[in-house]
Amino acid sequence: MSTKHTTLGLLAVAVLMALSANVDAQRGKKAPAAQGKKLYCWNENGQKVCGDALPAEAAGTARSVFNSKGHHTGEIAASLTPEQRAAAEAAAADEATRAELAAVRLRREMAMVESYATEADLRKAFQERIDLLDETLKASEYGVTGLRQSLVALLRQAGELELAGKPVTPVARDNIATQHAELRRRERMYAQQRTDRAELDAELAAVLARYREIKSSGTTAAAPAAPPSGG
């Protein structure tokens, strides 16, 4: 039958198909096949090409679909490249992960509402974590203060020896370097603990806000669906 009509426009192709159908009708033949034919238009080397059959090299290209009367009936997207398919699968996996995380968060929030009857109960649970972190902060602060004082004392002794024209022993120098390194390590740990403490306050504020929102809306955890009856 017809192949590519590279020089005929879409309207001309439709007219030819209509004429073919009329000839079949005049011969007393049924023309359902002609009426059901489709026209495809795609781009080839920058030019629009139309035909009622796709060559193998155009099978994966994007194309427009028309019926035998020349009416546009749809679009067929180009086949995905392996890279595009991998990207689409990765995007779908990311979306599934986000949906699962959202579901986990919702279940956790529902469990929170069911576990703590009042806001005071929720605050009490957080207060245990706050008290523990506060005690840790106090211990770290004392440790940093004590180590700093010890280092200052070592530096003062070394300075007095220098002023007296006496050498500072290698052992004293090593002690100063070791305590200085330990002080810096503890200061970093103490700074991180203070950050954790501030984040805990922010977490409590966010949880309380969500708790109040859920309570005020009357939302409750959905009951699991009953299994289908065996009989």
Secondary structure by P-SEA (a helix, b strand, c coil): cccccccccaaaaaaaaaaaaaaaaaacccccccccbbbbbbbcccccccccccccccccccbbbbcccccccccccccccaaaaaaaaaaaaaaaaaaaaaaaaaaaaaaaaaacccaaaaaaaaaaaaaaaaaaaaaaaaaaaaaaaaaaaaaaaaaaaaaacccccaaaaaaaaaaaaaaaaaaaaaaaaaaaaaaaaaaaaaaaaaaaaaaaacccccccccccccc
